[in-house]
Amino acid sequence: MTLVLKSVGRKVGNNWIVKDLNFSVRQNECLVVVGPSGCGKSSALRLIAGLDRCDHGSIKIDDRDITNLQPSERAIGMVFQSYALLPHLTVYENLELGLRVRGMRAEQRARRIQNILDIVQLSDRPNHLPSALSGGQRQRVALARALLRDPKVYLLDEPMSNLDAQLREKIRPELRSLILSQEKPTLYVTHDQNEALAMANKIAILNNGQIEQLDTPFNVYHNPQSLFVAQFLGRPQINCLKVRNNTIDAVRPENLTISDSGLPCRLLAREWLGNTQLLYLDSDEGELRMTVEPSFVCPERIFVQWDKSKVFHFDAKTGQRKISNANARG
């Protein structure tokens, strides 16, 4: 089972909301789409689901062209940011409705619903109405409903956006395991970098409706192909040094080290991040961020350096990666 997008685009007026999207997602694969607000993440999902129409390109599931099919004909399981639950039905009834329509026997319905309620931690609320649930609980019901279907493709639009951080962290591995066990292509949209890195086999970074880079989580972080990707992925954000010879050099905070000589810096502020400490430094290269041990007591003035092999080089005009190390410095 494979989802394939070829040159997919949607135009509103004179503006392309998404443009020239090309990617494929195979079974047992979760492609996570991330990017800033308004970059086209949710629009891409809506095109695949058939809620919006393509102005260009094609969408196929296993060589079947679904570009112009109605949403009901596409066999898509989708979870929206909004819950879209029926308010007069209980949690159990909301989950049961689709299974009942598909003719599943009562015993099998009960077994599958109980299993999914255990996974989303709502096994004690099958008889509650949506109005009696918190926002996070309603989102989990919506998620459970999509997972109960037998679609060819899963589309998840910020499925954990209404959950608190602790619950998101707890549910992530269970959700990923559940999704991948279905052996269906999954397209997952989120604004949360940690969620993206944890959930993805592949990550697509969107900017202004186009894919800046599509790669494994490891490669997107350690081998960014543009300055936009390098700056977008990674917290604390990557350090961009002064422009020289039309080149921007960038180095991640964890790759800066304190030394006896090097670039003189002045301490501006610090933040404790649990297992690390983030230092904000002022230097001739501009403001820098670096991470150190949480117990480190930083003096007002220090010297820092970095390994030249850890520096990324980007064209100052285009923002594209330069592979040559000729301009490396540190």
Residue pairs with C-beta under 8 A, 6 or more apart in sequence:
1 26
1 27
1 61
1 62
1 152
1 153
1 183
1 184
1 185
2 24
2 25
2 26
2 27
2 60
2 61
2 62
2 185
3 24
3 25
3 48
3 59
3 60
3 61
3 153
3 185
3 187
4 23
4 24
4 59
4 60
4 61
5 21
5 22
5 23
5 24
5 44
5 48
5 57
5 58
5 59
6 22
6 57
6 58
6 59
6 60
7 20
7 21
7 22
7 56
7 57
7 58
8 18
8 20
8 21
8 22
8 44
8 47
8 54
8 56
8 57
8 58
8 59
9 16
9 18
9 19
9 20
9 21
9 54
9 55
9 56
9 57
9 209
10 16
10 17
10 18
10 43
10 47
10 52
10 53
10 54
10 55
10 56
11 17
11 55
11 56
16 209
17 40
17 43
17 209
18 40
18 43
18 44
18 47
18 206
18 209
18 210
19 209
19 210
20 56
20 57
20 210
21 44
21 57
21 210
21 211
22 211
23 31
23 204
23 211
23 214
25 31
25 153
25 185
25 186
25 187
25 202
26 185
27 183
27 184
27 185
28 180
28 183
28 201
29 185
29 186
29 201
29 202
30 176
30 179
30 180
30 186
30 188
30 199
30 200
30 201
30 202
31 185
31 186
31 187
31 188
31 200
31 201
31 202
31 203
31 204
31 214
32 188
32 189
32 190
32 195
32 196
32 199
32 200
32 202
32 203
32 204
33 41
33 44
33 45
33 187
33 188
33 189
33 190
33 203
33 204
33 206
34 41
34 189
34 190
34 191
34 193
34 196
34 203
34 204
34 205
34 206
34 232
34 233
35 41
35 205
35 206
35 207
35 232
36 207
36 232
37 191
39 206
39 207
39 208
39 209
40 206
40 208
40 209
40 210
41 157
41 189
41 206
42 81
42 157
42 158
42 189
43 52
43 209
44 187
44 189
44 206
45 78
45 155
45 157
45 187
45 189
46 52
47 53
47 54
47 59
48 59
48 74
48 76
48 153
48 155
48 187
49 71
49 74
49 76
49 78
49 155
50 66
50 69
50 70
50 71
50 73
50 74
50 76
51 71
53 68
54 67
57 67
58 65
58 67
59 65
59 66
59 67
60 66
60 67
61 74
61 75
61 152
61 153
61 185
62 152
66 73
66 74
74 152
74 153
75 151
75 152
75 153
76 151
76 152
76 153
76 154
76 155
77 146
77 147
77 149
77 151
77 153
77 154
77 155
77 184
78 146
78 154
78 155
78 156
78 157
79 142
79 143
79 145
79 146
79 155
79 156
79 157
79 159
80 142
80 157
81 157
81 158
81 161
83 130
83 138
83 139
83 141
83 142
84 142
85 94
85 130
85 138
85 141
85 142
85 145
86 93
86 94
86 97
86 130
87 129
87 130
87 131
88 129
89 97
89 129
89 130
90 126
90 127
90 128
90 129
91 117
91 122
91 125
91 126
91 127
91 128
91 129
91 130
91 133
91 141
92 113
92 126
92 127
94 130
94 141
94 145
95 113
95 116
95 117
95 141
95 144
95 145
95 148
96 109
96 113
98 145
98 148
98 149
99 108
99 109
99 112
99 113
99 148
100 109
102 150
104 112
112 148
113 126
113 148
114 123
116 144
116 147
116 148
117 123
117 125
117 126
117 144
119 144
119 147
119 174
119 175
119 178
120 140
120 141
120 143
120 144
120 171
121 140
121 167
121 171
122 137
122 140
122 141
122 144
125 132
125 133
125 137
130 138
130 141
133 141
135 162
136 162
136 163
136 164
136 167
138 162
139 159
139 160
139 161
139 162
139 163
140 163
140 171
142 159
143 156
143 159
143 160
143 175
146 154
146 156
147 154
147 178
147 179
147 182
151 184
152 184
152 185
153 184
153 185
153 186
153 187
154 179
154 182
154 184
154 185
154 186
154 187
154 188
155 186
155 187
156 186
156 187
156 188
156 189
157 189
158 189
158 190
158 191
159 175
159 188
160 167
160 168
160 171
160 172
160 175
160 190
160 192
160 195
161 190
161 191
163 171
168 192
168 195
172 195
172 198
172 199
173 198
175 199
176 198
176 199
179 186
180 186
188 199
188 200
190 196
190 199
193 233
193 234
193 235
196 203
196 217
197 203
197 217
197 221
200 216
200 217
201 216
202 214
202 215
202 216
202 217
203 213
203 214
203 215
203 216
203 217
203 220
203 233
204 211
204 213
204 214
205 211
205 212
205 213
205 214
205 220
205 228
205 229
205 232
205 233
206 212
207 228
207 232
212 225
212 226
212 228
212 229
213 220
213 224
213 225
213 226
213 229
215 223
220 229
220 233
221 233
221 234
224 230
224 233
224 312
224 321
225 320
225 321
226 314
226 319
226 320
226 321
227 240
227 248
227 250
227 314
227 319
227 320
227 321
228 319
230 238
230 250
230 312
230 314
231 237
231 238
231 240
231 250
234 252
236 253
236 278
236 289
236 291
237 253
237 289
238 250
238 251
238 252
238 253
238 312
239 250
239 251
239 252
239 253
239 256
239 285
239 288
239 289
239 290
240 248
240 249
240 250
240 286
241 248
241 249
241 250
241 251
241 285
241 286
241 329
242 284
242 285
242 286
243 316
244 327
244 329
245 327
246 315
246 316
246 317
247 313
247 314
247 315
247 316
247 322
247 327
248 313
248 314
248 315
248 316
249 311
249 312
249 313
249 314
249 327
249 328
249 329
250 311
250 312
250 313
250 314
251 306
251 310
251 311
251 312
251 330
252 310
253 278
253 288
253 289
253 290
253 291
254 290
254 291
255 306
255 307
255 310
256 288
256 290
256 291
256 304
256 305
256 306
257 290
257 304
257 305
257 306
258 292
258 302
258 303
258 304
259 303
259 304
259 305
260 303
261 303
261 305
262 303
262 304
262 305
263 283
263 284
263 285
263 303
263 304
263 305
264 283
264 284
264 301
264 302
264 303
265 281
265 282
265 283
265 288
265 301
265 302
265 303
265 304
266 281
266 282
266 283
266 300
266 301
267 279
267 280
267 281
267 298
267 299
267 300
267 301
267 302
268 280
268 281
268 282
268 287
269 279
269 280
270 277
270 278
270 279
270 280
270 298
271 277
271 278
271 280
272 278
272 294
273 291
273 294
274 294
275 294
276 291
276 292
276 293
276 294
277 291
277 292
277 293
277 294
277 296
277 298
278 289
278 290
278 291
279 289
279 290
279 291
279 292
279 298
280 287
280 288
280 289
281 287
281 288
281 289
281 290
281 302
281 304
282 288
283 304
288 304
290 304
292 298
305 330
306 330
307 330
308 325
308 328
308 329
308 330
309 325
309 328
311 328
311 329
311 330
312 321
313 321
313 322
313 323
313 324
313 325
313 327
313 328
314 320
314 321
314 322
315 321
315 322
